[in-house]
Amino acid sequence: MTSLNQYAPLRFITAGSVDDGKSTLIGRLLYDSKALLSDQLLSLDKSKNNSEVIDFSILTDGLEAEREQGITIDVAYRYFSTAKRKFIIADTPGHEQYTRNMVTGASTANAAVVLIDASQLDFAQKLLQLLPQTKRHSAILKQLNCPHILVAVNKMDLLQFDQTKFDAICAAYRTLATQLGLRQDLHFVPVSALQGDNIVHPSQNTDWYRGGSLLSILEGLPAHDNISFASDKFHFPVQLVQRLDSDKQDDFRGYQGRIEAGSIAVGDQVRIEPAGRSSTVREIISPNGIVQRAQAGDQVTIRLTDDIDISRGDTLLAANSTTRANKKLQATLCWFDERALNPARKYLLKHATQTVFAKINSVDHVLDVHTLTNISEKQTLNMNDLGEVNITLQKPICCTTYQENIATGSFILIDEATYHTVAAGMILDFE
């Protein structure tokens, strides 16, 4: 039997339009892979009522409002494992109103399962058109650099498992991918979430399909990340300055936080931004004690040989790092707030451990998810819009592009009056 450690744990999300069957698919996946507890099996049995149809969505639609309305509102996380791999699933909302929750779930995903309800499409069209929310979610996945996209063409049982219609949907999505500039790894699977076809086990109803089941594809995906472990990429935003026994001669001064990229060792030279001063690593303290080396993802306390004025929001970099602090950004924004972006006001921009005032100087263009064209005439962003903007910051931040590193290339915008999160941003360039 293959060890669970053969592959790294895989985070994946489900995305698509309302009623595409995302929650049902996850329920069927858990049920057929025998990843349910006895009380969950009992709940499924009770869900049958007078029919023999199991309501798998009750496994993920945990909010009362979700069950009443029959839609997913919040992001629901589920954990399960097979003989080959461990999985973390994020069931994200399909409704346009909750697109911001889908962005939250997709921001840390290694893969996405995009469901397309085959029964809702009009095959009489000369050029088959996908639903707007499918396009919007795919555009978001492109911006978030999600490495793998599995297109699950659902409810194939309602189309009598017609291969011609499946092929037409695949062709329509490939066209969409080309229009959006999607370079992700694409897989297409004909499924029936309700009946279980090609979810965990191959279906006898699709003898024309030569690919694997959805689960088998997920089990074989590499868990890509874009975190570099090279020492010259060392990037450490300071979260807390720890002082002990400040009245004594052997004053302790440690800088706590998480290493977002690269690696560091005792004796390495570092540069502190935005001050631009340099020092040497004296000691590295992990939760398990003193260590000689630490790398991306580690939570550590770093002590330096010099006493330098460093505070929360400052960044420790490798001495030869090309990264610098910047005040002007070009970024993609996904707008969350019901109130439109107001270029005349300032927002708070939270990046890593630093929060600064920010002004949106201009909106370069906004993506029209219906036509997949960029609208350059629009000078604001409304709820769920995706657009490129230019931002000026009150103080410089030490950032990278989102393409280089997700943690150091992303941010959120906050309304300074209400403290509502109004947008998520991905840095494209800076100066």
C-alpha positions in Angstrom: 0.0 0.0 0.0 1.3 3.5 -0.8 2.3 5.6 2.1 0.3 8.8 3.0 3.6 10.6 2.9 4.3 9.7 -0.8 2.5 12.9 -1.8 2.2 16.2 0.0 -1.3 17.1 1.3 -3.3 18.8 -1.4 -5.6 21.8 -0.9 -8.3 22.1 -3.5 -11.5 24.1 -3.9 -14.7 23.6 -5.7 -16.0 26.5 -7.9 -18.7 27.2 -10.3 -22.2 28.6 -10.5 -25.2 28.2 -8.2 -26.7 24.7 -8.3 -23.8 23.2 -10.3 -23.6 20.6 -7.6 -20.4 21.5 -5.7 -21.6 20.5 -2.2 -23.1 17.3 -3.6 -19.9 16.4 -5.4 -17.9 16.8 -2.1 -20.4 14.8 -0.2 -20.3 12.0 -2.8 -16.4 12.2 -2.8 -16.4 11.7 1.0 -19.1 9.0 0.9 -17.5 6.9 -1.8 -14.0 7.2 -0.5 -15.3 6.0 2.9 -14.2 9.1 4.7 -17.3 9.6 6.8 -18.0 9.0 10.5 -20.9 7.0 11.7 -22.9 10.0 12.8 -22.4 11.6 9.3 -23.6 8.3 7.7 -26.7 8.4 9.9 -27.4 12.0 8.9 -27.2 11.0 5.3 -29.6 8.1 5.8 -32.1 10.4 7.5 -31.8 12.8 4.5 -33.5 10.3 2.2 -37.0 10.9 3.8 -39.4 9.0 1.5 -37.0 8.8 -1.4 -33.9 6.8 -2.0 -31.9 9.8 -3.1 -29.3 10.9 -0.6 -28.8 14.6 0.0 -25.0 14.8 0.1 -25.0 18.6 0.4 -25.8 18.4 4.1 -22.2 17.3 4.7 -20.9 20.7 3.7 -23.8 23.2 3.9 -23.4 23.7 7.7 -25.1 27.0 8.1 -28.9 27.0 8.7 -29.3 29.8 6.1 -27.5 27.6 3.6 -29.8 24.6 4.2 -32.9 26.9 4.0 -31.8 28.6 0.8 -30.2 25.6 -0.8 -27.0 27.5 -1.6 -23.5 27.7 -0.2 -22.7 31.0 1.6 -19.6 30.5 3.6 -16.4 28.6 2.8 -16.7 25.1 4.3 -13.5 23.1 4.9 -13.4 19.3 5.0 -10.4 17.0 5.6 -10.1 13.5 4.4 -7.4 11.0 3.3 -7.0 8.0 1.0 -4.3 5.4 0.8 -2.3 7.8 -1.4 -2.9 11.3 0.0 -4.3 13.7 2.5 -6.7 16.4 1.3 -8.1 19.7 2.5 -11.3 20.7 0.6 -12.7 24.2 0.5 -16.4 24.2 -0.7 -16.7 27.8 -1.9 -20.0 29.7 -2.8 -21.2 29.8 -6.4 -23.5 32.8 -6.0 -22.1 36.0 -7.4 -22.9 37.8 -4.1 -20.4 35.7 -2.2 -17.6 35.8 -4.8 -15.3 37.3 -2.0 -15.7 34.1 -0.1 -14.6 32.1 -3.1 -11.5 34.3 -3.4 -10.7 33.5 0.2 -10.9 29.8 -0.4 -8.9 29.9 -3.6 -6.1 32.0 -2.3 -4.3 29.0 -0.7 -5.4 26.2 -3.1 -3.1 23.9 -5.0 -5.9 23.0 -7.4 -9.5 23.9 -8.3 -12.4 21.7 -9.3 -14.6 23.9 -11.6 -18.1 22.4 -11.9 -20.1 23.0 -15.0 -23.8 22.1 -14.9 -24.2 20.5 -18.4 -28.0 20.6 -18.1 -28.1 24.5 -17.9 -26.3 25.1 -21.1 -27.9 25.9 -24.4 -26.5 23.5 -27.0 -28.5 25.1 -29.8 -26.0 28.0 -29.8 -23.5 28.0 -32.6 -20.8 28.8 -30.1 -21.6 27.3 -26.8 -21.6 29.9 -24.0 -20.6 29.1 -20.4 -22.4 30.7 -17.5 -21.0 34.1 -16.3 -20.0 32.8 -12.9 -18.0 30.1 -14.4 -16.1 32.7 -16.4 -15.7 34.9 -13.3 -14.4 32.1 -11.1 -12.0 31.0 -13.9 -10.7 34.6 -14.2 -10.1 34.7 -10.4 -8.2 31.4 -10.6 -6.1 32.8 -13.3 -5.3 35.9 -11.2 -4.5 33.7 -8.2 -2.2 31.5 -10.2 -4.0 28.3 -9.1 -1.7 25.6 -10.7 -4.3 23.0 -11.6 -7.9 23.2 -12.8 -10.1 20.2 -13.1 -13.2 20.9 -15.1 -15.9 18.5 -13.8 -18.8 18.5 -16.3 -21.6 17.6 -13.9 -25.1 16.2 -14.3 -24.1 14.1 -17.4 -26.8 11.7 -16.4 -29.4 14.3 -17.4 -27.8 14.3 -20.9 -27.7 10.5 -21.2 -23.9 10.8 -20.9 -23.7 12.3 -24.4 -20.1 12.4 -25.5 -20.8 15.0 -28.2 -22.1 17.5 -25.6 -19.3 16.8 -23.2 -16.8 17.5 -26.0 -18.6 20.7 -26.8 -18.3 21.9 -23.2 -14.6 21.0 -23.2 -14.1 23.0 -26.3 -16.0 26.0 -24.9 -13.8 25.9 -21.7 -10.6 25.7 -23.7 -11.7 28.8 -25.7 -12.4 30.5 -22.3 -8.9 29.5 -21.1 -7.3 31.0 -24.2 -9.3 34.2 -23.8 -8.3 34.6 -20.2 -4.7 33.6 -20.7 -5.0 30.6 -18.5 -1.7 28.6 -18.5 -2.8 26.2 -15.8 -2.8 22.4 -16.1 -6.3 21.5 -17.4 -8.2 18.2 -16.9 -11.8 17.4 -18.0 -14.0 14.8 -16.4 -17.6 13.8 -17.2 -19.4 13.2 -13.9 -22.7 12.8 -12.1 -22.2 13.9 -8.5 -25.6 12.6 -7.5 -25.1 9.2 -9.0 -21.3 9.0 -8.3 -20.1 8.5 -11.9 -16.4 9.2 -12.3 -16.1 10.8 -8.8 -14.2 8.0 -7.0 -14.8 5.0 -9.3 -14.8 4.9 -13.1 -18.2 4.9 -14.6 -19.6 2.3 -16.9 -21.8 5.0 -18.4 -18.8 6.7 -20.0 -17.0 3.9 -21.8 -15.9 6.6 -24.3 -14.0 8.5 -21.6 -10.3 7.4 -21.3 -9.2 9.6 -18.4 -9.2 8.7 -14.7 -11.8 9.4 -12.0 -11.8 12.8 -10.3 -10.2 11.4 -7.2 -7.5 9.5 -9.0 -6.5 12.8 -10.8 -6.4 14.7 -7.5 -4.3 11.9 -6.0 -1.7 12.3 -8.7 -1.3 16.1 -8.8 1.9 17.7 -7.6 1.3 20.1 -4.7 3.1 23.1 -6.3 3.9 26.2 -4.4 6.0 29.2 -5.4 7.9 29.6 -2.2 11.7 29.7 -2.8 14.0 28.2 -0.2 17.1 29.8 -1.7 19.1 31.8 0.8 19.2 34.9 -1.4 15.4 35.0 -1.4 15.2 35.3 2.4 12.1 37.4 3.3 11.1 37.9 6.9 8.4 40.5 7.8 8.7 41.4 11.5 5.5 40.7 13.4 6.6 41.4 17.0 9.7 42.7 18.7 10.3 40.7 21.9 12.2 42.3 24.8 13.1 40.6 28.0 15.0 42.0 31.1 15.4 45.3 29.4 16.9 46.8 32.6 19.8 44.3 32.6 23.1 44.5 30.8 22.4 41.3 28.8 19.3 42.8 27.1 17.4 40.3 25.0 16.0 41.7 21.7 14.4 39.2 19.3 12.3 39.7 16.2 9.4 37.3 15.8 7.5 36.3 12.7 7.2 33.8 9.9 9.7 33.3 7.1 7.8 33.9 3.9 10.6 32.9 1.5 14.1 31.6 1.4 16.2 30.3 4.3 18.5 31.8 7.0 21.3 30.5 9.1 23.3 31.7 12.1 26.1 34.0 10.8 24.2 35.1 7.7 24.2 38.7 6.7 20.8 40.4 6.5 19.5 43.8 5.4 16.7 45.6 7.2 14.2 47.5 5.1 13.1 50.3 4.8 16.1 51.6 6.9 18.6 49.9 4.6 20.9 49.0 7.5 22.8 45.6 7.7 23.6 43.2 10.5 24.4 39.5 11.1 22.2 36.8 12.5 23.3 36.0 16.0 20.7 33.4 17.0 17.6 31.7 15.7 15.0 30.4 18.1 12.2 28.0 17.0 9.2 26.8 19.1 11.4 23.7 19.7 14.4 25.6 20.9 17.6 27.1 19.3 18.3 26.0 15.7 21.2 26.8 13.3 18.9 27.2 10.2 15.3 27.9 9.3 13.4 28.2 6.1 10.2 29.4 4.5 7.1 28.6 6.6 9.0 28.4 9.9 7.8 30.6 12.8 11.0 31.9 14.5 12.6 34.5 16.7 15.7 36.0 15.1 18.4 37.9 17.1 21.0 40.1 15.5 24.5 41.1 16.5 23.6 44.8 16.4 21.0 46.9 18.2 19.0 48.4 15.4 15.7 50.3 15.5 13.4 47.6 14.1 9.6 47.5 14.7 6.5 45.6 13.4 6.2 46.0 9.7 9.9 46.2 9.0 11.4 43.4 6.9 14.6 41.4 7.2 16.1 40.4 3.8 19.1 38.5 2.6 22.0 41.0 2.3 22.2 40.4 -1.5 18.5 40.4 -2.1 17.3 42.6 -5.0 14.0 43.3 -3.2 13.5 46.9 -2.1 10.7 48.9 -0.4 8.3 50.5 -2.8 5.6 53.2 -2.5 3.9 52.8 -5.9 2.2 49.6 -7.0 0.3 48.2 -10.0 -2.1 45.5 -8.9 -5.2 43.5 -9.7 -8.0 44.1 -7.3 -11.1 41.9 -6.7 -13.6 44.3 -5.2 -15.6 42.9 -2.3 -17.6 45.8 -0.9 -21.2 46.8 -1.8 -20.0 50.4 -2.1 -17.9 51.1 -5.2 -14.3 52.1 -5.1 -14.0 55.8 -4.5 -10.7 57.1 -6.0 -11.1 60.3 -4.0 -10.6 58.6 -0.6 -7.8 56.8 1.1 -7.9 53.2 2.2 -5.8 51.1 4.5 -3.6 48.6 2.7 -2.5 45.6 4.8 0.5 43.7 3.5 2.2 41.0 5.5 2.6 42.6 9.0 2.4 46.2 7.9 -0.7 48.4 7.4 -0.3 51.8 5.6 -2.6 54.4 4.0 -3.1 53.9 0.3 -4.7 56.0 -2.5 -6.0 54.5 -5.8 -4.6 56.8 -8.4 -6.3 55.3 -11.4 -8.2 52.3 -12.7 -6.5 51.0 -15.8 -9.2 48.6 -16.9 -12.0 46.3 -15.6 -12.7 42.8 -16.8 -16.1 42.3 -18.4 -16.8 38.6 -17.5 -19.5 38.4 -20.1 -17.4 39.4 -23.1 -14.0 38.7 -21.5 -12.7 42.1 -22.7 -11.1 44.8 -20.6 -13.1 48.0 -20.2 -10.7 50.9 -20.1 -13.4 53.6 -19.8 -14.6 52.5 -16.4 -13.0 54.5 -13.6 -14.3 52.6 -10.6 -14.8 49.1 -9.3 -18.1 47.7 -8.2 -18.7 44.6 -6.0 -17.1 41.4 -7.6 -15.3 43.4 -10.3 -11.8 42.4 -11.3 -9.6 45.3 -12.4 -6.1 46.6 -12.6 -5.2 49.8 -10.6 -2.3 52.0 -9.7 -1.8 52.7 -6.0 0.4 55.1 -4.1 1.3 54.3 -0.5 1.9 56.7 2.4 5.0 54.6 3.4 7.0 52.1 1.4 6.4 48.4 1.8 8.8 45.6 1.1 7.0 43.5 -1.5 7.4 41.2 -4.5 5.0 40.4 -7.3 2.3 37.9 -6.7 3.8 35.7 -9.4 7.1 35.5 -7.5 5.6 34.9 -4.0 1.9 34.7 -2.9 2.5 35.8 0.7 4.7 38.8 -0.2 2.8 39.8 -3.4 -0.7 40.0 -2.0 -2.6 42.4 0.2 -6.1 43.5 1.3 -7.7 46.9 1.3 -9.6 48.1 4.4 -12.1 50.9 4.7 -10.6 53.1 7.4 -14.1 54.2 8.7 -15.8 50.8 9.0 -12.7 48.5 9.0 -14.5 46.3 6.4 -12.3 44.4 4.0 -13.2 46.0 0.7 -10.8 44.3 -1.7 -8.1 41.7 -2.2 -5.1 42.6 -4.3 -2.3 40.8 -6.2 0.8 42.9 -7.0 1.7 43.0 -10.7 4.6 45.5 -10.6 6.0 48.3 -8.4 8.4 51.2 -8.4 
